[in-house]
């Protein structure tokens, strides 16, 4: 992906990046997280909550990790595996999902069950 496209998408509002994320993830049937030697990248909220950041494409994970100097690499997760297996684990761990965070702004925080519902609704449009 060309850097101009990355910068254009990053300049979108959180809501528009969220919509972009949902469409891309449903289209390609995968999500991207960041993985390092100690596991998946998790972020903390000001209130002490835990968030799992996700991106629609590999390049955005790379960009985020580079801008924050994180020692993580992008890692692809099959969407159906994520919806079937990860959602339950995230709910049990009380971990919300941070959709498409970027270097100069936050993403949208969503509960795992709401994430699953939205993606299932979007996937139904592809059938």
C-alpha positions in Angstrom: 0.0 0.0 0.0 1.4 3.4 -0.9 2.2 5.8 1.9 -0.2 8.4 0.4 -3.1 6.0 0.7 -2.1 5.2 4.3 -1.9 8.9 5.2 -5.3 9.6 3.5 -7.0 6.8 5.5 -5.3 7.9 8.7 -6.6 11.4 8.2 -10.2 10.1 8.4 -12.2 10.6 11.5 -12.3 7.7 14.0 -15.9 7.0 12.8 -14.9 6.9 9.2 -11.8 4.7 10.0 -14.2 2.4 11.9 -16.5 2.1 8.8 -13.4 1.5 6.6 -12.3 -1.2 9.0 -15.6 -3.0 9.0 -15.8 -3.0 5.2 -12.2 -4.2 4.7 -12.3 -6.9 7.4 -15.6 -8.3 6.0 -14.1 -8.2 2.5 -10.8 -9.8 3.2 -12.0 -12.0 6.1 -9.1 -11.2 8.4 -8.0 -8.7 11.0 -4.5 -7.6 12.0 -3.1 -7.3 15.5 0.4 -6.7 16.7 2.4 -9.6 18.2 5.7 -9.6 20.1 7.9 -11.9 22.1 5.6 -11.6 25.1 2.3 -12.0 23.1 -0.3 -9.7 21.6 -0.1 -6.0 22.1 -2.6 -4.8 24.7 -3.2 -1.2 25.6 -4.5 0.3 28.9 -7.3 2.8 29.3 -7.0 5.7 31.8 -9.5 3.7 34.0 -7.3 0.7 34.1 -9.2 -1.3 31.4 -7.5 -3.4 28.8 -7.8 -3.0 25.0 -6.8 -5.2 22.1 -6.0 -2.9 19.1 -6.9 -4.2 15.7 -6.3 -2.9 12.1 -7.9 -3.8 8.8 -4.6 -4.1 6.9 -1.0 -5.1 7.8 0.5 -1.7 6.9 -1.5 0.1 9.5 -0.2 -2.2 12.3 3.3 -1.6 11.0 2.8 2.2 11.0 1.3 2.2 14.5 4.1 0.1 15.9 6.8 2.2 14.2 5.3 5.5 15.3 5.1 4.3 18.9 8.4 2.5 18.8 6.8 -0.7 19.9 8.7 -3.9 19.3 5.8 -5.7 17.8 5.1 -7.1 14.3 1.8 -7.3 12.5 0.1 -10.7 12.7 -2.9 -11.8 10.7 -5.9 -13.4 12.3 -8.6 -15.2 10.3 -11.8 -13.4 10.9 -14.0 -16.5 11.5 -11.4 -17.9 13.9 -11.4 -14.6 15.7 -15.2 -14.4 15.9 -15.5 -18.1 17.0 -12.6 -18.3 19.5 -11.2 -14.9 20.4 -14.5 -13.1 21.2 -15.3 -15.5 24.1 -11.8 -15.1 25.5 -11.8 -11.4 25.3 -15.2 -11.3 27.0 -14.0 -13.6 29.8 -10.9 -11.4 30.2 -13.0 -8.2 30.2 -10.9 -6.9 27.3 -12.5 -4.5 24.8 -11.4 -4.0 21.2 -9.8 -0.8 20.0 -10.6 -0.4 16.3 -8.0 1.2 14.1 -6.0 3.4 16.4 -3.5 5.7 14.7 -0.6 7.8 15.8 -2.5 11.1 16.1 -5.8 9.9 17.4 -7.7 7.2 19.1 -9.8 4.5 17.5 -13.2 3.4 18.5 -13.6 1.1 21.6 -16.1 -1.6 21.2 -17.1 -4.6 23.3 -16.3 -8.0 21.8 -19.9 -9.0 21.5 -20.8 -5.7 19.7 -17.8 -6.2 17.4 -19.0 -9.7 16.6 -22.6 -8.5 15.9 -21.4 -5.7 13.6 -19.1 -8.0 11.6 -21.8 -10.7 11.3 -24.2 -8.1 10.0 -21.7 -6.8 7.5 -20.7 -10.4 6.4 -24.4 -11.2 5.7 -24.4 -8.4 3.0 -21.6 -10.4 1.2 -23.6 -13.6 1.0 
